[in-house]
């Protein structure tokens, strides 16, 4: 690929990855206003996040195989059109059930950018070049959660909460035009796999029961969940525990995404210089150190306040950004002809866990800073345990060996 084409593709894929986080984080500052209009409590408002994530997770297992069968570009465009219409539906909602229905429709379409976008990266680039592009996309994508609640606060200053969803609809429409004009089809006709439900279930069974996939997917999902616990708890954490206003969400999101952006930049620079295993281990060490510091502060401080309550998030996000590109590419490389399906199943694992965090753990833990800190530490410790397990298995494998194949995958396809 030419330098200009690579830059265009990077910006397009970053934009596609951004509209998912925008859908979650932009509405956080509007929670009090929406709750007052709908007569809903905090737990009910939290369902606007969990419903979105559940539908996102359910559809995530379809986006990838659809793109394997129909092509990446067509599936992305269809998802963007649905997302744009669903965002307009949210803006026009006049009661909570209607809003939740359109939030579910948003979730069904929002995953297409991130999930299919990963497969696009692996379609066009290999090895260190793929890691660099994945890291560049992650770096730009990382800006979204930082600026989304700030944009939401500005929107509330200019009008009421429906304006936030009109912004999302406009963003979706802009992506439709951009993808239609500049994104090439990276999955040619001769490489496409017919979409047969029975075969799809067999492929998913083969991928999902692969012990190596389970270890890699769990390691990445659990580590990210430690950060997502705070993202999902942002309204309670910032407004109730830190006593900040609806326009001060930047206190949490700028340090968090700053750390993620720096980590993604460094990940691209390390490609070809550090081994993938060394980079992942370093990332987990950073996240674990941040979780321990966060726990110590919450346990020892008489009361939590900014900036100390949010600074550990920067180091934690830095570690997440070192881990994510390597584990994602490792999973995609396991299934060269089923990259869409592999990306979908990895996303499904992550999203199911995120849905549980948003719908169950966040309401339980967000009443006390120490409880959130313990939750973060528990997630990173669990993720690190799966990574240590994977590293141990890799060390015991004979030199030059490859993971075994499965009869459910086409002959010659590596697991």
HELIX and SHEET records of a PDB file:
HELIX    1   1 UNK A    3  UNK A   25  1                                  23    
HELIX    2   2 UNK A   28  UNK A   30  5                                   3    
HELIX    3   3 UNK A   31  UNK A   38  1                                   8    
HELIX    4   4 UNK A   42  UNK A   70  1                                  29    
HELIX    5   5 UNK A   72  UNK A   91  1                                  20    
HELIX    6   6 UNK A   96  UNK A  124  1                                  29    
HELIX    7   7 UNK A  127  UNK A  158  1                                  32    
HELIX    8   8 UNK A  162  UNK A  182  1                                  21    
HELIX    9   9 UNK A  189  UNK A  191  5                                   3    
HELIX   10  10 UNK A  197  UNK A  208  1                                  12    
HELIX   11  11 UNK A  211  UNK A  232  1                                  22    
HELIX   12  12 UNK A  234  UNK A  234  1                                   1    
HELIX   13  13 UNK A  235  UNK A  241  3                                   7    
HELIX   14  14 UNK A  250  UNK A  270  1                                  21    
HELIX   15  15 UNK A  276  UNK A  300  1                                  25    
HELIX   16  16 UNK A  308  UNK A  334  1                                  27    
HELIX   17  17 UNK A  339  UNK A  356  1                                  18    
HELIX   18  18 UNK A  357  UNK A  361  3                                   5    
HELIX   19  19 UNK A  362  UNK A  365  1                                   4    
HELIX   20  20 UNK A  369  UNK A  396  1                                  28    
END                                                                             
